[in-house]
Amino acid sequence: MTVDPGYHTRLLTPETWDDFAALVEGNNGVWGGCWCMGFHAEGFGKAPTPEGNRAAKQAHTTAGTVHQVLVYAGDECVGWCQFGTPTELPNIKNRKAYERELDAAPAWRIGCIFTGSKHRGRGVSRAAVAAVLDEITAAGGGVVEAYPEQVVDRPAQRGAYLHTGPESLFEEFGFTRDRRIAKWRWVMRLRVEA
Ligand SMILES: CC(C)(COP(=O)(O)OP(=O)(O)OC[C@H]1O[C@@H](n2cnc3c(N)ncnc32)[C@H](O)[C@@H]1OP(=O)(O)O)[C@@H](O)C(=O)NCCC(=O)NCCS
């Protein structure tokens, strides 16, 4: 697995907020304005609006309660991968099925992953996951979970459907299947040594 050296990464912080915001706004708000809030503890709330999601995400960024790698091509932010502890990111998809057979919580989980529509198929998400694993290594390592979509043995899926990433991407990094939590969604795990 080789990460394209043409990309570089930064964390989402108040300094990089405008770059992240430009990516979201350049992609129709991403899912109509989710602003990558779905995995956070408050989720989308009862009556979500794009403006409310934006403000909530910016508040997390200001408070330092978000972990998110941004991928850059030159000065342009072209993608991201969110990660965090289970406490920081409790709202995974298929949560009931996940908890039914949960033995021990992971140290980290990978949440939402996104590449700008004009930059797909060029290794952006690969660069994002590589940087996330570097961050986790630097933070002490531990078991990391991802919840990707199976892509083999099923019809081809458009990228829009893969907001937790394709399974093949995580396989490249050594993640292995732990258990199935939906028809096409798996818990995958990797132990990262510090
Ligand atoms: C899924 C997604 C993140 C992939 O990003 P990407 O930068 O295009 O992916 P990469 O080029 O790094 O691909 C890495 C590997 O992932 C897999 N992959 C990527 N897109 C895939 C797809 N549509 N179907 C199957 N596998 C795919 C492949 O194994 C690929 O390796 P290969 O090119 O050597 O075959 C992107 O399509 C996307 O952002 N989709 C929208 C998801 C979304 O809406 N997220 C936000 C919701 S809040």
The ligand as an SDF file (V2000), in Angstrom:
LIG
                    3D

 48 50  0  0  0  0  0  0  0  0999 V2000
  -15.8320    6.3530   -0.4930 C   0  0  0  0  0  0  0  0  0  0  0  0
  -14.8590    7.5010   -0.7350 C   0  0  0  0  0  0  0  0  0  0  0  0
  -14.4720    8.1330    0.6060 C   0  0  0  0  0  0  0  0  0  0  0  0
  -13.5980    6.9450   -1.4280 C   0  0  0  0  0  0  0  0  0  0  0  0
  -12.6660    8.0160   -1.5130 O   0  0  0  0  0  0  0  0  0  0  0  0
  -11.5360    8.0560   -2.6550 P   0  0  0  0  0  0  0  0  0  0  0  0
  -10.5950    9.1300   -2.2620 O   0  0  0  0  0  0  0  0  0  0  0  0
  -12.1900    8.1540   -3.9760 O   0  0  0  0  0  0  0  0  0  0  0  0
  -10.8750    6.6120   -2.4690 O   0  0  0  0  0  0  0  0  0  0  0  0
   -9.3930    6.1910   -2.9100 P   0  0  0  0  0  0  0  0  0  0  0  0
   -9.1160    6.6930   -4.2790 O   0  0  0  0  0  0  0  0  0  0  0  0
   -8.4310    6.5660   -1.8270 O   0  0  0  0  0  0  0  0  0  0  0  0
   -9.5580    4.5980   -2.9640 O   0  0  0  0  0  0  0  0  0  0  0  0
   -8.8750    3.7140   -2.0770 C   0  0  0  0  0  0  0  0  0  0  0  0
   -9.4830    2.3370   -2.2390 C   0  0  0  0  0  0  0  0  0  0  0  0
  -10.8310    2.3430   -1.7280 O   0  0  0  0  0  0  0  0  0  0  0  0
  -11.6420    1.4800   -2.5590 C   0  0  0  0  0  0  0  0  0  0  0  0
  -12.7030    2.2830   -3.1820 N   0  0  0  0  0  0  0  0  0  0  0  0
  -12.7570    3.6360   -3.3220 C   0  0  0  0  0  0  0  0  0  0  0  0
  -13.9410    4.0010   -3.8720 N   0  0  0  0  0  0  0  0  0  0  0  0
  -14.6370    2.8560   -4.0730 C   0  0  0  0  0  0  0  0  0  0  0  0
  -15.9380    2.5710   -4.6160 C   0  0  0  0  0  0  0  0  0  0  0  0
  -16.7550    3.5310   -5.0620 N   0  0  0  0  0  0  0  0  0  0  0  0
  -16.3370    1.2670   -4.6700 N   0  0  0  0  0  0  0  0  0  0  0  0
  -15.5260    0.2840   -4.2300 C   0  0  0  0  0  0  0  0  0  0  0  0
  -14.2880    0.5030   -3.7000 N   0  0  0  0  0  0  0  0  0  0  0  0
  -13.8570    1.7610   -3.6320 C   0  0  0  0  0  0  0  0  0  0  0  0
  -10.7220    0.8390   -3.5730 C   0  0  0  0  0  0  0  0  0  0  0  0
  -10.2250   -0.3670   -2.9970 O   0  0  0  0  0  0  0  0  0  0  0  0
   -9.6140    1.8770   -3.6800 C   0  0  0  0  0  0  0  0  0  0  0  0
   -8.3930    1.3190   -4.0880 O   0  0  0  0  0  0  0  0  0  0  0  0
   -8.0660    1.1720   -5.6930 P   0  0  0  0  0  0  0  0  0  0  0  0
   -8.3310    2.5050   -6.2900 O   0  0  0  0  0  0  0  0  0  0  0  0
   -6.6300    0.7690   -5.6920 O   0  0  0  0  0  0  0  0  0  0  0  0
   -9.0020    0.1220   -6.1930 O   0  0  0  0  0  0  0  0  0  0  0  0
  -15.5000    8.5720   -1.6920 C   0  0  0  0  0  0  0  0  0  0  0  0
  -16.0790    7.9380   -2.8060 O   0  0  0  0  0  0  0  0  0  0  0  0
  -16.5530    9.4270   -0.9900 C   0  0  0  0  0  0  0  0  0  0  0  0
  -16.2360   10.4270   -0.3710 O   0  0  0  0  0  0  0  0  0  0  0  0
  -17.8160    9.0520   -1.0710 N   0  0  0  0  0  0  0  0  0  0  0  0
  -18.8670    9.8110   -0.3820 C   0  0  0  0  0  0  0  0  0  0  0  0
  -18.9470    9.3750    1.0580 C   0  0  0  0  0  0  0  0  0  0  0  0
  -19.7260   10.3810    1.8820 C   0  0  0  0  0  0  0  0  0  0  0  0
  -20.7670   10.8200    1.4590 O   0  0  0  0  0  0  0  0  0  0  0  0
  -19.1560   10.7310    3.0600 N   0  0  0  0  0  0  0  0  0  0  0  0
  -19.6450   11.7900    3.8980 C   0  0  0  0  0  0  0  0  0  0  0  0
  -20.9310   11.5680    4.5350 C   0  0  0  0  0  0  0  0  0  0  0  0
  -21.1360   12.7170    5.8730 S   0  0  0  0  0  0  0  0  0  0  0  0
  1  2  1  0
  2  3  1  0
  2  4  1  0
  2 36  1  0
  4  5  1  0
  5  6  1  0
  6  7  2  0
  6  8  1  0
  6  9  1  0
  9 10  1  0
 10 11  2  0
 10 12  1  0
 10 13  1  0
 13 14  1  0
 14 15  1  0
 15 16  1  0
 15 30  1  0
 16 17  1  0
 17 18  1  0
 17 28  1  0
 18 19  1  0
 18 27  1  0
 19 20  2  0
 20 21  1  0
 21 22  1  0
 21 27  2  0
 22 23  1  0
 22 24  2  0
 24 25  1  0
 25 26  2  0
 26 27  1  0
 28 29  1  0
 28 30  1  0
 30 31  1  0
 31 32  1  0
 32 33  2  0
 32 34  1  0
 32 35  1  0
 36 37  1  0
 36 38  1  0
 38 39  2  0
 38 40  1  0
 40 41  1  0
 41 42  1  0
 42 43  1  0
 43 44  2  0
 43 45  1  0
 45 46  1  0
 46 47  1  0
 47 48  1  0
M  END
$$$$
